Amino acid sequence: MTIVTRFAPSPTGRLHVGNLRTALHNWLLAKRHGGRFLLRIDDTDAERSREDYVAAIRADLAWLGVHPDGEERQSARFGLYEREFAKLADQGRVYRCYETPQELELKRKVQLGRGLPPIYDRAALSLSEADHAARAAAGQQPHWRFLLDREAPIEWNDGIRGLQHFDPAQMSDPVVRRADGSWLYMLPSAIDDIAMGVTDVLRGEDHVSNTATQMQMFTALGSEPPRFAHEALLVGTEGKLSKRLGSLGLDALREAGIEPRAILALLARLGTSDPVDASLGAEALAASFDLSRFGRAPARFDEADLHRINAAVIHAMPFAEAAPRLPEGMDEAAWLAVRPNLAHLGEAADWWQVVKGPVAPPAIDEETRKFLGHAAEALAALEWSGEAWRDLTAALKEASGRKGKELFQPLRQALTGRDHGPEMAMLLPLIGRDEALARLRAAAQ
């Protein structure tokens, strides 16, 4: 059987790290087994769904290198939902209700006061056709609930959580359709999973109770349920669900200079004890993707970890990959010189500016100015070569007796305007003899 997974975002906002992780894991699960990964745009909420968010979802996945094998939109499938809904109505598995939210809340309070579970009492099932006709004549439209089979225990072997058991007698019949005819999430999702041939549903543990309800929906619709797995939700470094995580989108990560490979490397392993390896590409990540490696403990997301992983990605990035995004004129020698000091690729432009100049001369004392004047004279007397830094510092060490930081730091400051940075042995040839002399002489003034 071909594995088919899906990612089903609602286009009511930008993707954030939580649903990006869900998308990635479904893609890796399908990829590992040579299956198919589908994108389903859950746009049944016409008021909140926006086309720019649909385009952003597609663009974000493409930027990560996550390419769906097919796409569906729920807004194009209303006819299918109507047909399947009609079948359920004929079977008596959906029924009309009229309670207002206020009435339902009052019922819940009464039940809790009596020590009973606060579930829907199915009062609407006692309504006769004459009752329904009278309500319709009065202009009252019903909402619809799915009738759970309270004699059939709900069980499934969850791919992460293990055996799950729910007692339908302790569950409310879920509302599946509003009075205005619009759909709630659970029934259309089950209908789509059947129609799209979805074999495996991997999603967050906040959907476990939804899955319990949907297990009976699949049966009522005449289909075997897919395999379900529910992974622990992400938490922030403070150890709890964070508003920051709920808003941290891929657009913000891109603007912060995070590379797709870094995001893939971290999110692919979050929730497992497997080490994050920035050198692994999509194929290797898919080959090692295993639901049995996921634990029940909350998965901790740390932005600092992401930036460290990003630095590792940059430090291994070949010039050919970086070149289209580097400043004009920056060649491979310059890239290799500055690469070890970069945490984000955009920082290369800062170091290229250091190479090309101008740089601000440092504030230094009289003794250091004299030393830099001697450095300019020594450099002018040297035969320029690829070993200019070695030759210059050797000559100055012998002439001045300086060594270590006392020798190197004033030179770095004068030549780059910085206290730290790439190896000067690699930077000095890039700066060039004439420019280096000009910088040393300016600093000595």
ABEGO torsion letter per residue (X at the ends): XBBBBBBBBBBAEBBBAAAAAAAAAAAAAAAAAGBBBBBBBBAABAAABBAAAAAAAAAAAAAAGBBBABBBBAAAAAAAAAAAAAAAAAAGABBBBABBAAAAAAAAAAAAAAGBBBBBAGAAAABBAAAAAAAAAAGBBBBBBBBBBAABBBBBBBAAAEBBBBBAAABBBBBABBAAGBBBAAAAAAAAAAAAGBABBBBBAAAAAAAAAAAAAAAAAGBBBBBBBBBBBBBBAAGBBBAAAAABBAAAAAAAGBBAAAAAAAAAABGBABBBBAABBAAAAAAABBAAABBABBBBBBAAAAAAAAAAAAAABBAAAAAAABBBGBBAAAAAAAAAABABAAAAAAAAAAAAOBBBBBBBBAAAAAAAAAAAAAAAABBBBAAAAAAAAAAAAAAAGBBEAAAAAAAAAAAAGBABEBBAAAAAAAAEAAAAAAAAAAAAX
